[in-house]
Amino acid sequence: MREELIFEQSRPGRRAPTHAPATLAAIDDLPASMLRQEPPLLPEVSELQVVRHFTRLSQLNFSIDTHFYPLGSCTMKYNPRASNTLAMLPGFLARHPLEPDSHAQGVLESLFDLQELLKAVTGMSGVSLTPMAGAQGEFAGIAMIRAYHLARGDTERTQVIVPDAAHGTNPATATMCGCEAIEIPTGPDGDVDLDALRQVVGPKTAAIMLTNPSTLGVFERRISEIAEIVHAAGGLLYYDGANLN
């Protein structure tokens, strides 16, 4: 059965209960050029329509909440409800990007603590939270690897090895960073085919992009051997952070 768009259910004048702020004094601080001249185009529906509409949509999803989900990549893992509750705290959720630093010390402390925790978990000497999304983080990682090789005069290192069970965005990231994506197969056990890896590494190898656990939901059991092969060829290892947790 087709679920209508929320705008298709809209009827002029239909409303849901609202809890408007007692005062709009804060609007006085906004520049006149930033204020709307007419109301936004929003659906006019009742509260029950909204609840039922999005509940029905959620029931169409194949998710960890309703089914067994063995995939290892990206956001398909289990997120504890306690973590979701913490992320929804007003101090995080309602923070404005233009608020003074003096009002954001709690958030800044949390970010610093997160950086230190990630350093401890990964063994890295530094962590950046600047990338705002997974795609940006992936791009930043390969861009740093590319810059590393260029700084050393290794201008020919333009090949990035991508296993076929790695994150699907890896080839695009390599291309955007001016590199060539070299795909290698995984074996029947889901691990990277080491013979195939040995055949493609060489003086043009910039890095290998690994997703661990892979999109097959398998932890790479021969990761140490992979690291030795790539490092011996002068390349670096990139790990997809979406699977770190």
C-alpha positions as CSV (number, residue, x, y, z in Angstrom):
1,M,0.0,0.0,0.0
2,R,1.4,3.4,-1.0
3,E,2.0,5.9,1.8
4,E,1.0,9.4,0.8
5,L,3.5,12.2,1.2
6,I,2.9,14.3,4.3
7,F,2.2,17.2,1.9
8,E,-0.5,15.2,0.2
9,Q,-2.2,14.7,3.5
10,S,-2.1,18.5,4.2
11,R,-5.4,20.4,4.4
12,P,-5.6,24.2,4.9
13,G,-6.3,25.2,8.5
14,R,-5.5,21.8,10.0
15,R,-3.4,22.2,13.1
16,A,-1.7,20.2,15.8
17,P,-1.2,21.4,19.4
18,T,1.8,23.7,19.8
19,H,3.8,25.0,22.7
20,A,4.9,28.4,21.5
21,P,7.6,30.3,23.5
22,A,6.2,32.8,26.0
23,T,8.2,35.6,24.4
24,L,9.8,36.3,21.0
25,A,12.3,38.8,22.4
26,A,15.2,36.9,20.8
27,I,13.9,37.9,17.4
28,D,15.0,41.5,18.1
29,D,18.6,40.4,17.9
30,L,18.2,39.0,14.3
31,P,19.0,41.2,11.3
32,A,15.9,42.3,9.4
33,S,17.4,40.8,6.2
34,M,17.3,37.3,7.8
35,L,13.6,37.4,8.8
36,R,11.0,35.7,6.6
37,Q,8.6,37.9,4.8
38,E,6.0,35.1,4.5
39,P,5.5,31.9,6.4
40,P,7.3,28.7,5.3
41,L,5.5,26.1,3.1
42,L,4.8,23.5,5.7
43,P,2.2,20.7,5.7
44,E,-0.9,21.4,7.6
45,V,-1.7,18.2,9.4
46,S,-2.9,17.0,12.8
47,E,-0.7,15.5,15.5
48,L,-2.1,12.0,14.9
49,Q,-1.5,12.3,11.2
50,V,2.2,13.1,11.8
51,V,2.6,10.3,14.4
52,R,0.9,7.7,12.2
53,H,2.6,8.8,9.0
54,F,6.2,8.5,10.3
55,T,5.4,5.4,12.3
56,R,4.2,3.7,9.1
57,L,7.3,4.9,7.2
58,S,9.5,3.5,10.0
59,Q,7.8,0.1,9.7
60,L,9.0,0.0,6.0
61,N,12.6,0.1,7.1
62,F,14.8,-2.9,7.4
63,S,16.8,-2.0,10.5
64,I,18.6,-3.3,13.6
65,D,15.5,-2.5,15.6
66,T,13.4,-5.1,13.7
67,H,15.7,-7.6,12.0
68,F,19.0,-9.4,12.2
69,Y,21.5,-7.0,10.5
70,P,24.9,-8.7,9.9
71,L,26.4,-6.0,7.7
72,G,29.6,-4.4,9.2
73,S,29.7,-1.1,7.4
74,C,28.7,2.4,8.3
75,T,25.7,3.2,10.5
76,M,24.1,-0.3,10.5
77,K,25.6,-1.2,13.8
78,Y,23.7,-1.2,17.1
79,N,23.5,2.3,18.7
80,P,22.6,2.0,22.4
81,R,19.5,3.9,23.4
82,A,21.5,5.5,26.2
83,S,23.9,7.1,23.6
84,N,20.9,8.4,21.6
85,T,19.5,10.0,24.8
86,L,22.8,11.7,25.6
87,A,23.1,13.0,22.0
88,M,19.6,14.6,22.4
89,L,20.5,16.6,25.5
90,P,19.6,20.3,25.0
91,G,23.2,21.3,25.6
92,F,24.1,19.5,22.4
93,L,20.9,19.6,20.4
94,A,20.1,23.3,20.9
95,R,23.6,24.7,20.5
96,H,23.8,27.5,17.9
97,P,27.0,27.6,15.8
98,L,27.3,31.4,16.3
99,E,27.0,31.4,20.1
100,P,30.0,32.8,22.0
101,D,32.8,30.4,23.0
102,S,32.2,31.4,26.6
103,H,28.7,29.7,26.3
104,A,30.1,26.5,24.7
105,Q,32.7,25.4,27.2
106,G,30.9,22.3,28.1
107,V,30.6,21.2,24.4
108,L,34.3,22.1,23.8
109,E,35.3,20.0,26.8
110,S,33.3,17.1,25.5
111,L,34.9,17.4,22.1
112,F,38.4,17.5,23.7
113,D,37.6,14.4,25.8
114,L,36.4,12.6,22.7
115,Q,39.6,13.4,20.9
116,E,41.7,12.1,23.8
117,L,39.6,8.9,23.9
118,L,40.0,8.3,20.1
119,K,43.7,8.8,20.5
120,A,43.8,6.2,23.2
121,V,41.7,3.7,21.2
122,T,43.6,4.1,17.9
123,G,47.1,4.8,19.2
124,M,47.3,7.8,17.0
125,S,49.2,10.9,18.1
126,G,46.5,13.3,17.1
127,V,42.8,13.4,16.2
128,S,40.8,15.9,14.2
129,L,37.1,16.4,14.6
130,T,37.0,19.0,11.8
131,P,35.3,16.8,9.1
132,M,31.6,17.2,9.5
133,A,30.5,13.8,8.1
134,G,31.8,10.4,7.1
135,A,32.4,11.4,3.4
136,Q,34.4,14.5,4.6
137,G,36.4,12.3,7.0
138,E,37.2,9.8,4.3
139,F,38.3,12.6,1.9
140,A,40.4,14.2,4.6
141,G,42.2,10.9,5.3
142,I,43.2,10.2,1.7
143,A,44.0,13.9,1.1
144,M,46.5,13.7,4.0
145,I,48.0,10.5,2.6
146,R,48.4,12.2,-0.8
147,A,50.0,15.3,0.8
148,Y,52.3,13.0,2.8
149,H,53.7,11.4,-0.4
150,L,53.9,14.7,-2.2
151,A,55.9,16.2,0.6
152,R,58.4,13.3,0.4
153,G,58.7,13.8,-3.4
154,D,56.8,10.6,-4.2
155,T,54.7,12.2,-6.9
156,E,54.1,8.9,-8.7
157,R,52.2,7.4,-5.8
158,T,48.7,7.8,-7.2
159,Q,47.2,4.3,-6.8
160,V,44.8,3.6,-3.9
161,I,44.0,-0.1,-3.4
162,V,40.3,-0.8,-2.5
163,P,39.1,-4.3,-1.6
164,D,35.8,-5.2,-3.1
165,A,34.3,-5.5,0.4
166,A,35.4,-2.0,1.4
167,H,33.0,0.9,1.9
168,G,31.3,1.8,-1.4
169,T,32.4,5.4,-1.3
170,N,36.2,4.6,-1.3
171,P,36.8,4.6,-5.1
172,A,35.1,8.0,-5.4
173,T,37.2,9.4,-2.6
174,A,40.4,8.1,-4.2
175,T,39.4,9.7,-7.5
176,M,38.5,13.0,-5.9
177,C,42.0,13.2,-4.4
178,G,43.6,12.7,-7.8
179,C,44.3,9.0,-7.4
180,E,43.4,5.9,-9.2
181,A,41.3,3.2,-7.4
182,I,42.7,-0.3,-7.8
183,E,40.1,-2.9,-6.8
184,I,41.2,-6.3,-5.4
185,P,39.0,-9.3,-4.5
186,T,38.3,-10.9,-1.2
187,G,38.4,-14.6,-0.7
188,P,35.6,-17.0,0.1
189,D,36.2,-16.3,3.8
190,G,35.6,-12.6,3.4
191,D,39.2,-11.6,4.0
192,V,41.4,-9.7,1.6
193,D,43.1,-11.9,-1.0
194,L,46.8,-11.5,-0.1
195,D,48.0,-12.9,-3.4
196,A,46.0,-10.3,-5.3
197,L,47.3,-7.6,-3.0
198,R,50.9,-8.6,-3.6
199,Q,50.3,-8.4,-7.4
200,V,49.1,-4.8,-7.3
201,V,51.4,-3.1,-4.7
202,G,54.4,-1.3,-6.1
203,P,56.1,2.1,-6.5
204,K,52.8,3.7,-7.4
205,T,50.9,2.5,-4.3
206,A,49.8,5.4,-2.1
207,A,47.5,3.5,0.3
208,I,45.0,0.7,0.8
209,M,41.6,1.7,2.1
210,L,40.2,-0.9,4.6
211,T,36.8,-1.2,6.1
212,N,37.1,-3.3,9.3
213,P,34.8,-5.1,9.8
214,S,34.1,-5.1,6.1
215,T,30.7,-4.7,4.4
216,L,30.5,-8.5,4.7
217,G,30.6,-8.1,8.5
218,V,33.9,-9.8,8.8
219,F,36.9,-8.7,10.8
220,E,40.1,-8.8,8.8
221,R,42.0,-11.7,10.3
222,R,45.3,-11.1,8.4
223,I,45.5,-7.3,9.0
224,S,49.1,-7.6,10.2
225,E,50.2,-9.2,7.0
226,I,48.3,-6.6,4.9
227,A,50.0,-3.8,6.8
228,E,53.4,-5.4,6.2
229,I,52.8,-5.8,2.5
230,V,51.6,-2.3,2.0
231,H,54.2,-0.7,4.2
232,A,57.0,-2.6,2.5
233,A,55.8,-1.1,-0.8
234,G,55.9,2.4,0.7
235,G,52.2,2.8,1.0
236,L,50.0,3.7,4.0
237,L,46.8,2.3,5.5
238,Y,43.5,4.1,5.7
239,Y,40.8,2.7,7.9
240,D,37.1,3.5,7.5
241,G,36.1,5.3,10.8
242,A,32.5,4.3,10.3
243,N,33.3,0.9,11.7
244,L,35.5,2.0,14.6
245,N,32.8,1.8,17.2
